[in-house]
């Protein structure tokens, strides 16, 4: 996103070599040479994907906006670095600079987990920031009586993630303690709940194990059904699949989901088995 063109990357490689070599004799050694070459070769393929280049450029622009905020300027350098290295690009693409900084500052103080339930006049929203594992399949399964309107998952720093889930309806105020109990129980990874099996057609699922060097992607366009993502999340939990970020959006009775998955060896090598479990129906 900063370099923008392949020619500029090559020039940066050369100038970096010159800069290191100019410091003194033997500073540019075999180890430094190997690391620099590895960085160059891993960066070069990015120019083959225009979408990822645009993502990188937009992230840089949003981060520069954050750096101009007074709250950011007043932070210690170590906290600034954590914000600069937030893992999820999607967070920078979807949220305003002020909102990103709010989440990051809140996450800095989280030791295990924190959550907030907001029961608005039109809909219920749950916001969770966690460092300890969250049993997402259980959480969504216990709340499947509510229809998910949107959900965002963002990987932050220090193994922390933010979950923002909005439902298409509200609950009675006296049911808020019940919702809070479900959230707290969802940090017990041994809990399970019976889920409704949704209809997911294989032709409506697209998997790309080469989304980036470190991430695979799964896109789903399917008829909206209660418990749809709860079912997918439970399968992911069972396979030990780590969601780096997710965008779940429902509009006009159609669910459009984008899930970015960390390549930890649990997804791509088992994608056929995972899709067999997920996909319960195909067009004849």
DAKA-V657666 format. One record per pair of residues at least 12 apart in sequence whose C-alpha atoms are under 7 Angstrom apart, sorted by the first residue. I is the first residue (numbers start at 1). J is the second residue. D is the distance in Angstrom with one decimal. If there is no record, write none. Layout:
i: {I/I}
j: {J/J}
d: {D/D}
//
This chain:
i: {1/1/1/1/1/2/2/6/6/13/58/59/59/59/62/62/65/66/82/83/86/86/86/87/87/87/88/88/88/88/88/90/91/107/111/112/112/112/113/113/113/113/114/114/114/115/115/115/116/119/119/120/121/122/122/123/123/123/123/124/124/124/124/124/125/125/125/126/126/126/127/127/127/128/128/128/129/129/129/129/130/130/130/131/131/131/133/134/134/134/135/135/135/135/136/136/137/137/137/137/137/138/138/138/138/139/139/139/140/141/141/141/141/142/142/144/144/146/146/147/147/147/148/148/148/149/149/149/149/149/150/150/150/150/150/150/151/151/151/151/151/151/152/152/152/152/152/153/153/153/154/154/155/155/195/196/197/198/198/199/199/200/200/200/200/200/201/201/201/201/202/202/204/204/204/205/205/205/205/206/206/206/207/209/214/214/215/215/215/215/216/216/216/216/217/217/217/218/218/218/219/219/219/220/220/220/221/221/221/221/222/222/222/223/223/223/224/224/224/224/232/239/240/241/241/242/242/243/243/243/243/244/244/244/245/245/246/246/246/247}
j: {53/54/56/57/60/57/60/44/47/40/93/89/92/93/92/97/97/97/157/104/155/156/157/155/156/157/154/155/156/244/245/245/154/129/131/130/131/132/129/130/131/132/128/129/130/127/128/129/128/170/171/170/170/169/170/167/168/169/170/166/167/169/170/171/165/166/167/164/165/166/163/164/165/162/163/164/160/161/162/163/160/161/162/159/160/161/187/186/187/189/186/187/188/189/186/233/230/231/233/234/237/186/191/192/193/182/183/186/230/193/195/227/230/182/193/226/227/167/169/167/168/226/166/167/168/166/167/168/249/250/165/166/167/248/249/250/164/165/166/247/248/249/164/165/246/247/248/245/246/247/244/245/244/245/231/227/231/225/228/280/281/222/278/279/280/281/279/280/281/282/279/282/220/221/222/218/219/220/221/218/219/220/219/268/262/263/260/261/262/263/260/261/262/263/259/260/261/258/259/260/257/258/259/256/257/258/254/255/256/257/254/255/256/253/254/255/250/253/254/255/278/266/266/266/267/261/262/259/260/261/262/260/261/262/259/260/258/259/260/259}
d: {5.6/6.8/4.1/3.8/6.5/6.4/7.0/7.0/6.5/7.0/6.7/6.5/5.3/6.5/6.2/6.2/6.4/5.3/6.3/6.4/7.0/4.6/5.5/5.5/5.4/6.6/5.5/5.2/6.5/6.8/6.3/7.0/6.1/6.5/6.6/5.8/5.0/5.3/5.7/4.0/5.9/6.7/5.8/5.5/6.3/5.4/4.3/6.3/6.6/6.0/6.9/6.6/6.8/6.0/5.9/5.8/5.5/4.1/4.0/5.9/5.4/6.1/4.6/6.8/5.7/4.4/6.3/5.9/5.2/6.5/5.7/4.7/6.5/5.7/5.0/6.6/6.9/5.7/4.4/6.3/5.5/5.6/6.7/5.8/4.4/6.7/6.4/6.0/5.0/7.0/5.1/5.8/6.7/5.3/7.0/6.1/5.0/6.7/4.7/4.1/6.9/6.2/6.8/5.7/6.0/6.5/6.3/5.4/4.9/6.5/6.0/6.3/5.2/7.0/6.9/5.8/5.0/6.4/7.0/5.5/5.7/5.5/6.1/4.4/6.1/5.6/4.8/5.1/5.9/5.2/6.0/5.3/6.8/5.0/4.5/6.3/5.5/4.3/6.2/5.8/4.8/6.7/5.2/6.6/5.4/4.8/6.4/4.7/4.9/6.9/6.6/4.7/5.5/6.1/6.6/6.4/6.8/6.7/5.8/5.6/5.9/6.7/6.7/4.8/5.6/5.9/5.5/6.6/4.9/4.6/5.4/5.8/5.8/5.4/6.3/7.0/5.7/4.7/6.8/5.6/5.1/6.5/6.5/6.1/6.2/5.6/6.2/5.4/4.8/5.5/5.8/5.0/6.4/6.4/5.6/4.5/5.9/5.9/5.1/6.5/5.6/4.7/6.4/5.8/5.0/6.6/7.0/5.7/4.7/6.6/5.9/5.3/6.9/6.1/4.7/5.9/6.8/5.1/4.8/4.9/6.7/6.5/6.5/5.8/6.2/6.0/5.7/7.0/6.0/4.6/6.2/5.5/5.3/5.8/6.2/5.3/5.7/4.4/6.0/6.4}
//
